[in-house]
Amino acid sequence: MRGMAYVLGVAGLSVGAPTVEGADSAPPRITCGQKACTAARLPPILGDREVLGYVKSGLTTTLLFTLTTKDRAGQKQRAHAAVVVRFEPWEEFFDVEIGGRAPSRTRVPSPAALDGWWRDLTLRFDAPHAPLPNASLDVDVIPFSEADEADARRWYAESLRARDGAARTNDNRRVEPLGQIIDALTLGSIKRRGVLQFSWSAAIEASP
Amino acid sequence: MIRGSMTRCVLLAAALLAGLAARGRAEETPTAPREAAPAATASPAPPSLPARRYRIESIAVTGARRATASRVVIAESRVVTGREYGEADLRDAVRRIKRLPFVLEARPTLRRGTAPGLYELVLEIEEASSFVGTGSVSLASDGAVGGEAALSADRFVGSSSRVSASFGLAGLSSVTYRALSGVTQELTVHPPTVKEASLGFQQYDILGSGSRLSLEIGSTFGGPTGTAHSSVSLLLPTARNHSIVLKAGLWRFKGGQEYDATLPRFDPAFLRFNADSVRVKSVTSARWIYNTTDDPFAPLEGTFITGGLGISHTLRDDADRTYPWRADRTTLDSDLSVLRAFRLGRRLTLEAHLGGTCASSEDDHCRDSGLGAALRYVHVGRRNRSRAFAEIDATLGGWGHSTLGGTYYSGAWRATVGLRLPFAAVSFSFIRRFND
């Protein structure tokens, strides 16, 4: 029995982990204002061979960003933003849809332009309560997004709706219990397809 | 003679076939783009690129060490060139490929075809080793130890055929004395004596894309009893994730408990073991399989449903002639098994499972029923080259009302850890049974 445990232990140590800490790249720039935060200067994960394989697969890939902060009461706040990317092999452009409070759709004209677009990308997150100085940003790479994307969209929209409700009651700092549940479900259900994850920690800058 | 549970078996079969037909119809109309689920009416629109369908002109496989493996992968994808497929279709195709015994990982990419609007589907796969060792050990709370180990190898021959061979130990050890409360425990561990060997042959794509003809012969030897079997089966895909398996097999068992039929009343004390007693039976079965699971070793998501009907006919039974009664020579068996894995997180899944078998020869008709759930943590290495899991499973095996009054139930808790590498798969379980 001890031998089996040893075999499992040694083999377990050799297992490669698909989670990638972004410590070796510069952290993103996170700026927070009254009710929102933005993330810019995102680390170049599209340079990762495996991520690029998914993004250039010709099939839909969702990059789900989760910004985690703490408010002054020490309560965790999580907010999401999603970037949906699909490469068209014939025209060699990327159709991109960026979710959030102001969703936008754009077309990156070529693979060569992808790096520049990523460098200039700014994501907006809801933050109903002023966060403390540090934040963490996670991104999950989620392939195959047709049927699953429907789920992700539904939960994501529910999350946004809950945040609308919370924003309406921000004065008395009440967070609706239903909103919290939906938020937890959002996180769990959207993340369920992630095959790669990158994480960074960064200091929050105050917005001008 | 087939007794009353025939009706139950037929009803089960009818229900299975009705379900199969309904699912088949639902999946045979994939040409229209699937409607996305309606998003909630929140004012900020969530991201949603419109669903697309792709006309697949050709299929290529990269990463395969063996050319035949590429052909088998293409056949198992069930993707027909010239047709249009959505992303969900391609995801299911990839999962089918990943469930092949020689494939660890498959990843799809679309490339340009020969004309605009046409695409080449490139499937990049990671092959498992040709030689794979497997082993499992289980330890029960009452001290019982079980286990098996095997070494198997496979080789592709011809255009789309595969032969495989396996040799293993069927019983690593066993406990002959079961400890009672307050009694000193005495364990006798047997050395591994029962060995089993099998030889298999699979001809892929024999009747169109995704079909498979399998032949298998196998035998156990070295123990007090021996079993030899041979079977032929044909797998026919009926829809995207549905298959029908038709199987015919012949089983020969050597060694059995005999009795003296001239004794006036049955007394188990007069049973004696005859190593030369032979029983031969034929089994013919039809099975329906619905499978969308993402991995055969430790799935994180997907559904697996299978149900089957089988007719078993005893051709020879030396022991049966020694009893004062005659057992049924022909029995109708049915079984149904449902498994659904709900992904709770990136590495965590909750699996619910339900299963049961019914036989017309059993007094209570149905046995081995089980309803349970497992919480499983799965760590997937890069390109699925390694897959480790830890799970806790609770299964309720039987329940009902006792003739003495009250209800009874039985079941088991099981904690399992397992690891699969390209060349090996091992698992260890600890089992605690209750009310067994």
Interface residues (C-beta under 8 A of the other chain):
Chain A: M1 M4 A5 V7 L8 A11 G12 S14 V15 G16 A17 P18 E50 G53 K56 S57 G58 L59 T60 T62 A82 V83 V84 R86 P89 W90 D95 E97 I98 G99 G100 R101 A102 P103 R105 D140 F144 S145 E146 A147 E149 A150 D151 R153 R154 Y156 A157 E158 L160 R161 D164 G188 K191 R192 R193 G194 V195 Q197
Chain B: R34 A36 A37 P38 A39 A40 T41 A42 S43 P44 A45 P46 P47 S48 L49 A51 R52 Y54 G86 E87 A88 L90 R91 R107 P108 T109 L110 R111 R112 P116 G117 Y119 V137 L139 E301 R343 L344 G345 R346 H379 V380 G381 R382 R385 S386 A388 V417 L419 L421 V426 F428
